[in-house]
Amino acid sequence: MPIASLQDLQVFREALEAADAVSAILNRPATARDFKLGSQLSGASAAVAAQIAEGYGQLTDRHFAHYLAIARGTANELQAHLAVARGRGYLNEGEWRAL
């Protein structure tokens, strides 16, 4: 299936879903009190989708690939922050694995 819009990219849709799931975790009272970790989670979760979108708007596949690589790094950063949140009891094992 040809990609006609950003919304056609499954990776973009999944990045938005992950950002929504992280936002739900951030609304929990315990997580909301951990300002620094919350800020890191919020920023990284939003940045993954934003980087994919920015890359999609580039003129060449090479530039798009560059932004996808950045998004992958940010997704890894997000995983690390989620592991810390799990360790602090802000989400359970099942939620962590799903994200």
N, C-alpha and C positions, 0 to 999 in steps of 0.2 A: 504494500500500500504506500503510495507516495506521501511524503510529508508536505502538507499544504499550509500548516500553521504550527505555531509553537504548541498549541494544545494537542496536536497529533503525536507529540513526543511522549511516549510512556514514561520515560525517565523524569520529564518535567512534571507530569501529573503525580507521579509517586513522590517527588520532592515536595510538592504542595501538600499532599496527604500527610507526609511526615511532619511538615511544619505545623499543620493543624493539630496533629497528635501531641507534639511538643508543647504547643500553646495550651492544650488541655492540662498537661502535667504542670505547667507553670502557674495555672490558676488554683492549684491546690495550696491550702494554707501553709504547709511546711515548706514547700518549694518556693512560695512567694516570699518567705522570710529570708531565703538564701539569695540575697540580691546579686552577688557576684556570679554565682553559678547560673542563676536565672538569666542574667544578662548574656552570658556566654552561650547558653542554650538557645535563647531567643535569636541572637545575632547569627549564629551558625546555621540554625534551621532555616532562617529566611534567606541567608546568603546562597545556599545550595541552589534553590530554584532561581534566584536572581542571576547567578553566574551562568546557568544553563540558558536563561532567556537572553542575557547579553551576548553569549556566544552564538546563539541562533541568529541574531541580528547582524553578525559579521559577514563580510563579503566572500570569504573563502572557507573551504572545509578545514584548511590548516588552522585558521584563526578560531574556528568553531571548536576544533579539537583541543586547542590550547585552553579555552574556557571550560571545556568539559573536564580537562585534567585538573584545573583549579577547583572546580565543583567537587571532583572526587576527593581532593585533599581536604576540602571543607567538610565533606560528608564523614571522612575519617575523624576529623576534629570533633564533629558532632557525636560520633560514636564514643569517643573518649569521655566527653562531658556526660553523656548518658550513662556510661559505666560508673562515673563518680556519683551521679544522682542515684543510681541503683544501690551503690555502696552506702549511701547516706539514708537509704530507706524511702526515697521519694517515689520510686516506682518498683514494681515487683519484677521477678524474673521473666514472666510471660510478656509483660509490657516491653521490657528491655529487648527481648528477643524479637518481638514484632517490629520494633523500630529499627 
